[in-house]
Amino acid sequence: MYVLGQAGAGATRETFWQIGSVGKGLFYFLSVVVIVVFLYGVYERFARYTEGAEEPIDRLSELSERVVAAAKIAGSNEKQFNRDLYGGLMHAFIFWGFLVLLIGTTILFIDMDAYGLATGESFWVGDFYLAYQLVLDAFGLLFVVGIGMAIYRRYVVQNVRLWGRHTSREDDLFIWLLFLIGVGGFLVQGVSMVGQEIRAGETVSFVGVFTAGLLEAGGLTAEGAAAIYPVVWWQHALLSLFFIAWIPYAKPFHMLSSFANVVVRDEKAGLRLPAVPADLDHTNAESIDDFTWKDMLDQDACTKCGRCSAVCPAKASGRPLDPRDVILDLKAYREQLDAGGDERPVIADGGGVIQAETMESCMACMACMDACPVEIEHLNSFTRLNRQLTDQGDVDANMQDVFGNLMQRGNTFGERPADRANWTEDLEFELTDAKETEVEYLWYVGDYPSYDDRNKKVARSLARLFDAADVEVGILFEEERYDGNDIRRVGEEFLFLELAGHHVESFEECEFERLVCTDPHSYNTFENEYPEIDFAEFADDPVMPFEYDGFWNSDGEIEVLHWTQVVEALVREGRLGLSGTELDYTVTYHDPCHLGRFNDEYEAPRDLIRATGCELYEMPRNRANSFCCGGGGGGLWMEFDEEPKPSEERLREALEDTEAGNAVEKFVVACPMCMTMYEDGRKTGNFEDRIEIVDVAELLIEAVEVGGVSETSRSNETPAAAD
């Protein structure tokens, strides 16, 4: 047995054993050809990106920091482990096994063709050689095990998310080629150990020793090993060389494009949509080259893993949307055009690469992006497609009505602006007009809390909470309009800009310290999108009804908050007098997409629920894994043929999959859109007698009044289902 530092001093092996000088020369020739083919393919791939549209943000700033962060993400396989331990282990084994084998091959190349030629010696001997063999055997085994796990999942378990319209023979070739390369490497090693006397005691190569033992048990002799070694060696070498040459031209390219995609990712992708240029036509998708180079890189980075498809609420509800297929359809169309194929509309109501109803199905919940292990920014491409639909006039008829209401009345209901604050009439106190009086908080109430009867109750509950805590809060009354978040995600940039311009001018006329929002959608757009707009590009446009000519809050001087964050701080300060024992309901809480997954606020609403004394049980899908209510991305206004509705599925989950089961009395929300969708789902899903939908604010005000802190009367405002 070789022992490091002792008898292992002379350990090594002959690299080109039984290959000969001609075979060695042929191998080097083929290696050069393969490297040229590989480099040319990579060049062609990346050169194609330069034909795409310019990126609106700088994705190469602080490049060294980006590369380090990407290496951490790739090396840890953290995204692969997310919600999938088996998949995480499988990918980690394959990734690290492949990477170490590549490093090992590189070390051997350096020793033979650089260090050896320069010095006439080799460092690939003794303890270094033995350590090298031990490490490569260990990681080579992990590589083969990982590939075996992938084969088992794909062909035995037949995991449904791995199969789809774009599954092809290419996927089979990729996985089986890697398997043959991995197993072939150990076969070469085993034959070598049978035939080379110098390796007889090389027990650190434990997989090689095992393989050699099997071969000897099967009757292989040293002479036989010497005879067949060139065959198995060339088989392994040719498969490896073919794989390297194939990388830029097929699925293996994701090994490069995925890492590049992680490097250039936008940390705020989805929270903010692609910037609006002065020429709004440049936001469209008339041709594939209207997509940016990052959009194209997204397409090439897709590994077809189906994680996005598995978490998409639209797909789960039977809507015609599969996020993976949209990305891969765009890629396939680009490749068809590059090969001389005919042009088609990128998106259309029939006949397009992407169908209009597919994009109308998107809820803009960002679940696909959160699940993607390679940082594909689906919403950027989806938004570009929606902008094209809007420009073509192919938008859903219900959305056209919403657009009309906004243009004429400034709200999605088509109600009079003068009636916007009518919900305040049932309060026992008057709310301050923020245009006339300096306040601590400017409260943006929003459309649904202002005009929808069910959500008016929530607004009044929140107003009473502010009053009970003696908070200086003011509203804009009739000057408030719709925030624009969801119509922007449907593709209506022009209206979004009008609304944003109006609001920033209104904000500038008020004196306040913080901006607080009822709706997470409003919170997201004020926090992440309004500061991105260069209003100077549009201020001189006679069509735009605003004169503001700068960036609003680009330095974050004005703190933008969701109301739960504000009230949670008030509760901690003891300003609502809660003891945590006022209520004893059994409840579950639904994370709104725009508050949780978009902006990482998960704890404030939960802290408030617990502060009332309620017993909170989590649904299986919670926090970043929350399931969308179905209202985002215009879903609130459109009608779909779906079974079950996302809201119905979520209510079923609350009552059947939550640990408390049917004991759950109240389904708690923190978003007006969620309230609307779940009240509807409660009716259509026959849950009316089984569960009640309440907002966190309604629970809180009930607890405050039970505790006797508030001096106001509830005036029949107990949390209740809509009539």
Rosetta blueprint (number, residue, H / E / L):
1 M L
2 Y L
3 V L
4 L L
5 G L
6 Q L
7 A H
8 G H
9 A H
10 G H
11 A L
12 T L
13 R L
14 E L
15 T L
16 F L
17 W L
18 Q L
19 I L
20 G H
21 S H
22 V H
23 G H
24 K H
25 G H
26 L H
27 F H
28 Y H
29 F H
30 L H
31 S H
32 V H
33 V H
34 V H
35 I H
36 V H
37 V H
38 F H
39 L H
40 Y H
41 G H
42 V H
43 Y H
44 E H
45 R H
46 F H
47 A H
48 R H
49 Y H
50 T L
51 E L
52 G L
53 A E
54 E L
55 E L
56 P L
57 I L
58 D L
59 R L
60 L L
61 S L
62 E L
63 L H
64 S H
65 E H
66 R H
67 V H
68 V H
69 A H
70 A H
71 A H
72 K H
73 I H
74 A H
75 G H
76 S H
77 N L
78 E H
79 K H
80 Q H
81 F H
82 N L
83 R L
84 D L
85 L H
86 Y H
87 G H
88 G H
89 L H
90 M H
91 H H
92 A H
93 F H
94 I H
95 F H
96 W H
97 G H
98 F H
99 L H
100 V H
101 L H
102 L H
103 I H
104 G H
105 T H
106 T H
107 I H
108 L H
109 F H
110 I H
111 D H
112 M H
113 D H
114 A H
115 Y H
116 G H
117 L H
118 A H
119 T H
120 G L
121 E L
122 S L
123 F L
124 W L
125 V L
126 G H
127 D H
128 F H
129 Y H
130 L H
131 A H
132 Y H
133 Q H
134 L H
135 V H
136 L H
137 D H
138 A H
139 F H
140 G H
141 L H
142 L H
143 F H
144 V H
145 V H
146 G H
147 I H
148 G H
149 M H
150 A H
151 I H
152 Y H
153 R H
154 R H
155 Y H
156 V H
157 V H
158 Q L
159 N L
160 V H
161 R H
162 L H
163 W L
164 G L
165 R L
166 H L
167 T L
168 S L
169 R H
170 E H
171 D H
172 D H
173 L H
174 F H
175 I H
176 W H
177 L H
178 L H
179 F H
180 L H
181 I H
182 G H
183 V H
184 G H
185 G H
186 F H
187 L H
188 V H
189 Q H
190 G H
191 V H
192 S H
193 M H
194 V H
195 G H
196 Q L
197 E H
198 I H
199 R H
200 A L
201 G L
202 E L
203 T L
204 V L
205 S L
206 F H
207 V H
208 G H
209 V H
210 F H
211 T H
212 A H
213 G H
214 L H
215 L H
216 E H
217 A H
218 G L
219 G L
220 L L
221 T L
222 A H
223 E H
224 G H
225 A H
226 A H
227 A H
228 I H
229 Y H
230 P H
231 V H
232 V H
233 W H
234 W H
235 Q H
236 H H
237 A H
238 L H
239 L H
240 S H
241 L H
242 F H
243 F H
244 I H
245 A H
246 W H
247 I H
248 P H
249 Y H
250 A L
251 K H
252 P H
253 F H
254 H H
255 M H
256 L H
257 S H
258 S H
259 F H
260 A H
261 N H
262 V H
263 V H
264 V L
265 R L
266 D L
267 E L
268 K L
269 A E
270 G L
271 L L
272 R E
273 L L
274 P L
275 A L
276 V L
277 P L
278 A L
279 D L
280 L H
281 D H
282 H H
283 T H
284 N L
285 A L
286 E L
287 S L
288 I H
289 D H
290 D H
291 F L
292 T E
293 W H
294 K H
295 D H
296 M H
297 L H
298 D H
299 Q H
300 D H
301 A H
302 C L
303 T L
304 K L
305 C L
306 G L
307 R H
308 C H
309 S H
310 A H
311 V H
312 C L
313 P H
314 A H
315 K H
316 A H
317 S L
318 G L
319 R L
320 P L
321 L L
322 D L
323 P H
324 R H
325 D H
326 V H
327 I H
328 L H
329 D H
330 L H
331 K H
332 A H
333 Y H
334 R H
335 E H
336 Q H
337 L H
338 D H
339 A L
340 G L
341 G L
342 D L
343 E L
344 R L
345 P L
346 V L
347 I E
348 A E
349 D L
350 G L
351 G L
352 G L
353 V L
354 I E
355 Q E
356 A H
357 E H
358 T H
359 M H
360 E H
361 S L
362 C L
363 M L
364 A L
365 C L
366 M L
367 A H
368 C H
369 M H
370 D H
371 A H
372 C L
373 P L
374 V L
375 E L
376 I L
377 E L
378 H H
379 L H
380 N H
381 S H
382 F H
383 T H
384 R H
385 L H
386 N H
387 R H
388 Q H
389 L H
390 T H
391 D H
392 Q H
393 G L
394 D L
395 V L
396 D L
397 A H
398 N H
399 M H
400 Q H
401 D H
402 V H
403 F H
404 G H
405 N H
406 L H
407 M H
408 Q H
409 R H
410 G L
411 N L
412 T L
413 F L
414 G L
415 E L
416 R L
417 P H
418 A H
419 D H
420 R L
421 A L
422 N H
423 W H
424 T H
425 E H
426 D H
427 L L
428 E L
429 F L
430 E L
431 L L
432 T E
433 D E
434 A L
435 K L
436 E L
437 T L
438 E L
439 V E
440 E E
441 Y E
442 L E
443 W E
444 Y E
445 V L
446 G L
447 D H
448 Y H
449 P H
450 S H
451 Y H
452 D L
453 D H
454 R H
455 N H
456 K H
457 K H
458 V H
459 A H
460 R H
461 S H
462 L H
463 A H
464 R H
465 L H
466 F H
467 D H
468 A H
469 A L
470 D L
471 V L
472 E L
473 V E
474 G E
475 I E
476 L L
477 F H
478 E H
479 E H
480 E L
481 R L
482 Y L
483 D L
484 G L
485 N H
486 D H
487 I H
488 R H
489 R H
490 V H
491 G L
492 E L
493 E H
494 F H
495 L H
496 F H
497 L H
498 E H
499 L H
500 A H
501 G H
502 H H
503 H H
504 V H
505 E H
506 S H
507 F H
508 E H
509 E L
510 C L
511 E L
512 F E
513 E E
514 R E
515 L E
516 V E
517 C E
518 T L
519 D L
520 P H
521 H H
522 S H
523 Y H
524 N H
525 T H
526 F H
527 E H
528 N H
529 E H
530 Y H
531 P H
532 E H
533 I L
534 D L
535 F H
536 A H
537 E H
538 F L
539 A L
540 D L
541 D L
542 P L
543 V L
544 M L
545 P L
546 F L
547 E L
548 Y L
549 D L
550 G L
551 F L
552 W L
553 N L
554 S L
555 D L
556 G L
557 E L
558 I L
559 E E
560 V E
561 L E
562 H E
563 W H
564 T H
565 Q H
566 V H
567 V H
568 E H
569 A H
570 L H
571 V H
572 R H
573 E L
574 G L
575 R L
576 L L
577 G L
578 L L
579 S L
580 G L
581 T L
582 E L
583 L L
584 D L
585 Y L
586 T E
587 V E
588 T E
589 Y E
590 H L
591 D L
592 P L
593 C L
594 H L
595 L L
596 G L
597 R L
598 F L
599 N L
600 D L
601 E L
602 Y L
603 E H
604 A H
605 P H
606 R H
607 D H
608 L H
609 I H
610 R H
611 A H
612 T L
613 G L
614 C L
615 E E
616 L E
617 Y E
618 E L
619 M L
620 P L
621 R L
622 N L
623 R H
624 A H
625 N H
626 S L
627 F L
628 C L
629 C L
630 G L
631 G L
632 G H
633 G H
634 G H
635 G L
636 L L
637 W L
638 M L
639 E L
640 F L
641 D L
642 E L
643 E L
644 P L
645 K L
646 P H
647 S H
648 E H
649 E H
650 R H
651 L H
652 R H
653 E H
654 A H
655 L H
656 E H
657 D L
658 T L
659 E L
660 A L
661 G H
662 N H
663 A H
664 V L
665 E L
666 K E
667 F E
668 V E
669 V E
670 A L
671 C L
672 P H
673 M H
674 C H
675 M H
676 T H
677 M H
678 Y H
679 E H
680 D H
681 G H
682 R H
683 K H
684 T H
685 G L
686 N L
687 F L
688 E L
689 D L
690 R L
691 I L
692 E E
693 I E
694 V E
695 D E
696 V H
697 A H
698 E H
699 L H
700 L H
701 I H
702 E H
703 A H
704 V H
705 E H
706 V H
707 G L
708 G L
709 V L
710 S L
711 E L
712 T L
713 S L
714 R L
715 S L
716 N L
717 E L
718 T L
719 P L
720 A L
721 A L
722 A L
723 D L
